[in-house]
Amino acid sequence: MNVAGDRSERSISTRTELDGYEIQVIRMMARAPNHPQVSVVLPVFNGARTIARAIRSILNQTLEAIELIVVDDGSTDDTVAVVRRMEDSRLKLRCYEHRGVVDAANAATSIASAPVIARMDADDIAYPDRLERQLDCLDRRGADVVGCQVRILDESLQESVTLARYSNWINKETLASEQIVAFRFVEFPLVNPSIMARREYFELGFRDDGMPEDYDLMLRAASHGMVFTKVAKVLLDWMDNAQRLTRTDRRYSLEAFQRCRRVHLLDGPLRGVAKVDLWGFGQAGKPWLRWLQSEGIQVRLGYDIDQRKVGQKVHGVEVQHAAQLAPADGTPLLIAVGAQGAREAIGPSLVLGDYSPGRDAWFVA
């Protein structure tokens, strides 16, 4: 049998009877780097200490029809040498002058050839079935973007205690598509290096505007109506350490995240809105009240469960008990509560008030 001829002249999907040799040929074709189902993009700067481990975790995936694009952002350590020592036809290395993660990530997208792109970081570890499970989820649920549950590890490779609450929020409270949309103004509900998406998501482009570029992209994609979901399984070890970019770059500061939320609220759910209702007048809610009023948006009604606040006026807004939540009438409801478990407890009240989280009610932080 002429293997080259079979590759170019036959549509394998139409075959109903395949001998063992033909099956082997198909598997070889599926693994071929010029026919990837998924392009994995890995921007890196000075990642020599961990990048080999990260690369191996991708090249050893159960999904073999992939390409891994490593974009070196002008590393000054041995990152490039480490990558070059790793031989695999599916691995591509591109080297640039140091311009930052935004340019590196956008360059990786432009190089990627598959219709689906997955992110990876140089210090994280993908579980062997990560890409296969995420690709199946992406197709089966008709989603545009899919994440997964993660295990957050500290520098000693132990599960992080300081990020336990965030881990619970990522892994349990923001699994469903509806939760991701409703909670997107609380925090980034997906761990960036866990993301797999149709290439249209990444082609929106990362922006270098002083805000967290991954969160900004997610919020823009949500405003375009893209559908988000997650695989309810831990598929990535996400390393947290003092040197991680999210710990050292001011674009990931609390102030930058807050600016990002507010920019996208004004450009999305609050575009052209003259009045809103606000649930929460404690430490989390008062800054939102002041900000809304500074933007010329009237806070029509306020709600809280603290009896000390009920019946009072705060910055001119009358506060009612949350049990008196008025039925939805098209006025956006912002929910600014920070106490652990408070957001989950609010859910039933929204149902009774006929609110739809992510459509006319949004949680903020």
C-alpha positions in Angstrom: 0.0 0.0 0.0 1.3 3.5 -0.9 1.0 5.4 2.4 1.6 8.8 0.8 -1.0 8.2 -1.8 -3.5 7.1 0.8 -3.0 10.3 2.7 -3.6 12.6 -0.2 -6.2 10.7 -2.2 -8.6 9.1 0.3 -11.1 10.5 2.7 -10.4 8.2 5.7 -13.7 9.1 7.4 -15.6 7.3 4.6 -13.8 4.0 5.2 -15.9 1.4 7.0 -13.3 -1.5 6.9 -9.8 -0.8 8.1 -6.9 -3.2 8.5 -4.4 -2.9 11.3 -1.8 -1.1 9.1 -4.4 1.5 8.0 -5.3 2.2 11.6 -1.6 2.8 12.3 -1.4 5.2 9.4 -4.4 7.1 10.7 -2.9 7.4 14.2 0.3 8.7 12.6 -1.7 11.3 10.7 -3.6 12.4 13.8 -0.3 13.0 15.6 1.2 14.9 12.7 2.1 18.4 13.8 0.6 19.9 10.6 -2.8 18.6 11.5 -3.3 19.6 15.1 -6.7 19.6 16.8 -5.4 21.9 19.5 -2.6 24.5 19.6 -1.2 24.9 23.1 0.5 28.3 23.5 3.0 28.9 26.3 4.5 32.4 26.6 7.6 32.4 28.9 10.1 34.7 30.4 13.0 33.3 32.5 11.3 30.0 33.1 14.3 27.7 32.8 13.7 26.1 36.3 10.3 24.7 35.5 9.5 24.9 31.8 10.7 21.3 31.0 8.2 19.9 33.4 5.4 22.0 31.9 6.3 21.0 28.4 6.5 17.3 29.2 3.0 17.6 30.8 1.7 18.8 27.4 3.6 16.5 25.1 2.5 13.5 27.2 -1.2 14.3 26.8 -3.7 11.6 25.8 -4.7 13.9 23.0 -1.8 13.6 20.6 -3.0 15.7 17.7 -1.5 18.9 19.2 1.1 21.5 18.6 2.9 23.3 21.5 4.1 26.8 20.7 6.6 28.2 23.2 7.1 31.9 22.7 10.2 33.1 24.6 9.9 36.7 25.6 13.6 37.6 25.6 14.6 35.3 28.5 18.0 36.0 30.1 18.3 32.6 31.7 18.6 29.2 30.1 15.0 28.9 29.0 15.7 28.7 25.3 18.5 26.1 25.8 16.2 23.9 27.9 13.4 24.1 25.3 15.8 23.3 22.4 17.0 20.1 24.2 13.4 18.8 24.1 12.9 17.0 20.9 9.4 16.5 19.6 8.0 17.4 16.1 5.0 19.0 17.8 7.1 21.5 19.7 7.7 24.9 18.1 10.0 27.6 19.7 9.8 31.2 18.7 12.2 33.8 20.3 11.6 37.5 20.5 13.0 40.5 22.3 11.5 41.2 25.7 8.2 43.0 25.2 6.0 41.6 27.9 3.4 38.9 28.3 0.8 40.7 26.2 2.9 40.8 23.1 4.2 37.3 23.7 0.6 35.9 24.1 -0.6 37.7 21.0 2.4 36.4 19.0 1.6 32.8 20.1 -2.0 33.2 18.9 -0.8 34.4 15.5 1.4 31.4 15.1 -1.2 28.8 16.2 -2.7 26.8 13.4 -5.4 24.8 15.1 -9.1 25.9 15.3 -8.9 25.5 19.1 -6.2 27.1 21.3 -5.2 26.2 24.9 -3.2 28.2 27.3 -0.3 27.0 29.5 2.2 28.6 31.8 5.8 27.6 32.3 5.5 26.7 35.9 2.2 24.8 35.9 1.5 21.1 35.3 -1.3 19.8 33.0 -2.8 16.4 33.9 -2.5 13.8 31.1 -6.2 14.0 30.1 -6.6 17.7 30.4 -6.7 18.6 26.7 -8.8 15.6 25.7 -11.5 16.3 28.4 -11.6 20.0 27.7 -11.9 19.5 23.9 -14.8 17.0 24.5 -16.5 19.5 26.9 -16.1 22.3 24.4 -17.8 20.4 21.6 -20.4 18.6 23.8 -21.7 21.7 25.5 -21.4 24.0 22.5 -19.2 26.4 24.4 -16.6 28.9 23.2 -14.4 28.8 26.2 -13.7 26.0 28.7 -11.7 25.9 31.9 -11.3 23.2 34.6 -10.9 22.7 38.3 -7.4 23.3 39.5 -5.2 22.4 42.4 -3.3 25.5 43.7 0.1 24.6 45.1 2.6 26.7 47.0 6.4 26.7 46.6 6.7 23.5 48.6 4.2 21.8 46.3 1.6 21.6 49.0 -2.0 22.8 48.5 -2.1 26.5 49.3 -3.7 27.4 52.6 -3.8 31.1 51.9 -5.7 30.6 48.7 -8.1 28.0 50.0 -11.2 30.2 49.7 -10.3 31.3 46.2 -9.7 27.6 45.3 -13.2 26.8 46.6 -14.7 29.6 44.6 -12.9 28.5 41.4 -13.6 24.8 41.8 -17.1 24.8 43.2 -18.9 28.1 43.1 -18.2 29.0 39.4 -18.5 25.7 37.6 -21.7 26.2 35.6 -22.0 28.6 32.6 -24.6 30.7 34.5 -22.4 31.0 37.5 -19.4 32.1 35.5 -21.4 34.8 33.8 -23.1 36.0 37.0 -19.9 36.1 39.1 -17.6 37.5 36.4 -17.5 40.9 38.1 -16.4 39.4 41.4 -13.1 38.0 40.2 -11.7 36.2 37.1 -13.8 33.0 37.3 -11.3 31.0 35.2 -7.7 30.3 35.9 -5.9 31.6 32.8 -3.5 28.8 32.1 -6.4 26.3 32.4 -8.3 27.9 29.5 -9.1 26.2 26.2 -11.1 28.2 23.6 -12.1 28.5 20.0 -9.5 30.6 18.3 -12.0 33.5 17.9 -11.7 34.1 21.7 -7.9 34.6 21.5 -8.2 36.6 18.3 -10.0 39.3 20.2 -6.4 40.0 21.4 -4.8 40.8 24.7 -4.5 44.5 25.5 -1.7 46.3 27.3 -3.7 49.0 29.1 -2.7 48.6 32.7 -5.4 46.1 33.5 -5.1 42.3 34.0 -5.0 41.3 30.3 -6.5 37.9 30.8 -9.4 39.1 32.9 -10.0 42.0 30.4 -10.1 39.5 27.5 -12.6 37.3 29.4 -14.9 40.2 30.1 -14.8 41.4 26.5 -15.6 37.9 25.3 -18.5 37.7 27.7 -19.9 41.0 26.3 -19.7 39.4 22.8 -22.0 36.6 24.0 -19.3 33.9 24.1 -20.3 30.9 26.2 -18.1 29.8 29.1 -18.0 26.5 31.0 -15.7 24.2 33.0 -14.8 20.6 33.3 -15.7 19.5 36.8 -12.4 17.8 37.4 -9.0 18.9 38.5 -6.9 18.9 35.3 -4.1 21.4 36.2 -1.7 22.1 39.1 -1.5 25.8 39.3 1.7 27.0 41.0 1.6 30.1 43.3 4.8 31.6 44.3 6.3 35.0 45.1 7.9 35.4 41.7 4.8 34.7 39.7 3.9 37.6 37.4 0.5 38.0 39.1 2.3 38.7 42.3 4.9 41.2 41.0 3.3 43.2 38.1 1.0 46.1 39.1 -1.4 45.2 36.3 -2.6 42.4 38.6 -3.0 44.6 41.7 -6.3 44.9 43.5 -6.7 48.4 42.1 -6.1 47.2 38.5 -8.7 44.4 38.9 -11.2 46.8 40.4 -10.7 49.2 37.5 -11.2 46.3 35.0 -14.5 45.4 36.6 -15.8 48.9 36.6 -14.7 49.7 33.0 -16.5 46.6 31.8 -19.6 47.2 33.9 -20.0 50.7 32.4 -19.4 49.3 28.9 -21.7 46.3 29.4 -24.6 45.9 31.9 -24.5 49.5 33.0 -24.2 51.1 29.6 -26.8 53.9 29.3 -28.3 52.9 32.7 -29.6 55.8 34.9 -30.5 53.9 38.0 -29.7 50.6 39.8 -30.6 48.8 43.0 -27.8 47.8 45.4 -27.7 44.8 47.8 -25.1 45.3 50.4 -24.1 48.3 52.5 -21.2 47.0 54.5 -17.5 47.1 53.7 -18.0 45.6 50.3 -21.1 47.6 49.3 -20.3 51.2 50.4 -17.4 51.7 48.0 -19.7 50.6 45.2 -22.4 53.0 46.3 -20.0 55.9 46.3 -18.6 54.8 42.9 -22.1 54.5 41.3 -23.1 57.9 42.5 -19.8 59.4 41.3 -20.6 58.0 37.8 -24.0 59.8 37.9 -25.9 56.5 38.4 -28.8 56.8 40.9 -29.1 54.0 43.5 -32.8 53.7 43.7 -33.2 51.1 46.5 -30.8 49.5 48.9 -31.0 46.1 50.6 -29.2 44.5 53.5 -29.7 41.8 56.1 -28.1 43.8 58.9 -30.9 45.2 61.1 -28.7 48.1 62.1 -28.7 49.4 58.6 -32.4 48.6 57.7 -34.5 51.7 57.8 -31.5 54.0 57.6 -30.4 56.2 54.8 -26.9 55.8 53.6 -25.6 58.6 51.3 -29.3 59.4 50.6 -30.3 55.8 49.8 -33.0 54.1 51.9 -32.0 50.7 53.0 -34.6 47.9 53.2 -34.3 44.4 54.5 -33.3 42.0 51.8 -36.5 40.0 52.5 -38.4 42.9 50.9 -36.6 42.6 47.6 -38.9 44.0 44.9 -39.7 41.9 41.9 -37.5 42.4 38.9 -38.6 45.3 36.7 -35.6 45.7 34.4 -33.6 47.8 36.8 -30.1 46.3 37.2 -29.4 44.8 40.7 -25.8 44.9 41.9 -25.0 42.5 44.8 -21.9 43.6 46.8 -21.4 41.2 49.7 -18.1 39.8 50.8 -18.8 37.5 53.8 -18.1 33.8 53.2 -21.3 32.0 52.1 -23.3 35.2 51.6 -23.5 34.9 47.8 -24.8 31.4 48.0 -27.4 32.4 50.5 -28.7 35.2 48.3 -29.5 32.8 45.4 -33.0 31.8 46.6 -34.0 35.4 47.1 -33.2 36.2 43.5 -35.4 33.4 42.3 -38.3 34.7 44.4 -37.7 38.2 43.0 -37.6 36.7 39.5 -34.1 38.0 38.8 -31.8 36.2 36.4 -28.1 36.4 37.6 -26.0 37.5 34.7 -28.9 39.1 32.9 -30.4 41.7 35.4 -28.5 40.8 38.6 -24.7 40.8 39.0 -22.5 40.0 41.9 -19.6 42.5 42.4 -16.6 42.7 44.7 
